[in-house]
């Protein structure tokens, strides 16, 4: 049985740590690339697209609507006593 000096063991451990550090960096880069590809394949998020489509917000009840026609119908049915906002005056329902 041959005993290695402590200095020799430290060098070997240091080499293992450096090699593993490089492997870790490469693995992280590979994983990031794989995640980006999976995200591209996944397509668009339907909830985010639907939320972005809700452009108009009722000033009275804070309900969101996708277009001015729907907004005017909502305002006339839900808030008949309130005055019509100026942006809805010329919209046809």
N, C-alpha and C positions, 0 to 999 in steps of 0.2 A: 504494500500500500504506500503510495507516494503522497506526501502532504505538500500542498502548494502554499507558497507564502501569501500572507494577507494582501500584500501590494498587488500581486498577480490576480487575486480574486476580485479586488476592487476594479482593476482595469477591465476584466471580463464583464463585470456587472455594468460598468459604465458603457461599454460597447453595446450590451443588450438594451440598455435604456435609450441610447441614441438611435439604435436601429428601430426600436419600437416607437419612438417619437416620430421618426420619418414615416413609418407604416401608418401611424395614427393620422398624420397630416394627409397622406395619400388617401386613406380610407374616408376621411371627412370630405375631401374634394370629390371623390367618386360618389359618395352619398348625396352631396349637394347637387351634383349634376343629374343623378338619378331622380331626385325629388323634383327638380325643375322640369324634367321630361314628363314625369307623371302628372304634374300640374297642367302642362300644356295639353296632354291627352285628355284630361278630365273635362275640359271645356269650360263653359261659363257657369256661373252660379245663378240659379234661377231666382233665389230670394233677393240677391243683390240687384239683379236686373229689374225685378218687380218693384223694389223699393226706389230705384232710380227713376222709374216711370211715373211715380206719384209726384207730380210737379206742383200742383195747386193745393193750397192749404186753406181751409175755411178759417176765417179770423174769429168766428164765434165759438166753434166747438173743436177746432184744431184737427178736423178730419182731413185726410189727404185724398185727392182725386187725380186721375190721370189726364183729364182734358177739361177745357172750359165748359163744354156742353154739359157734362156730368156735374161739374161744379155748380152751374147755374140751376140745374134741376134740383140738386141737393139743397141749395140755398133757398129756393122758392118753396120747397116742401118742408124743410126742417126749421127755417127761420122766416116765416112769412111776415112777421111784424117788424123785422129789422130792415133797414134800407139796403138796397142792392149795392154791392161794391162797384166802383166806377169801371173796373176791368171787365165786369159781366154785363154792362148795360147794352153793348152792341152785339153780344153773343146770342145766336138763335138756338133755342132749346128744342 
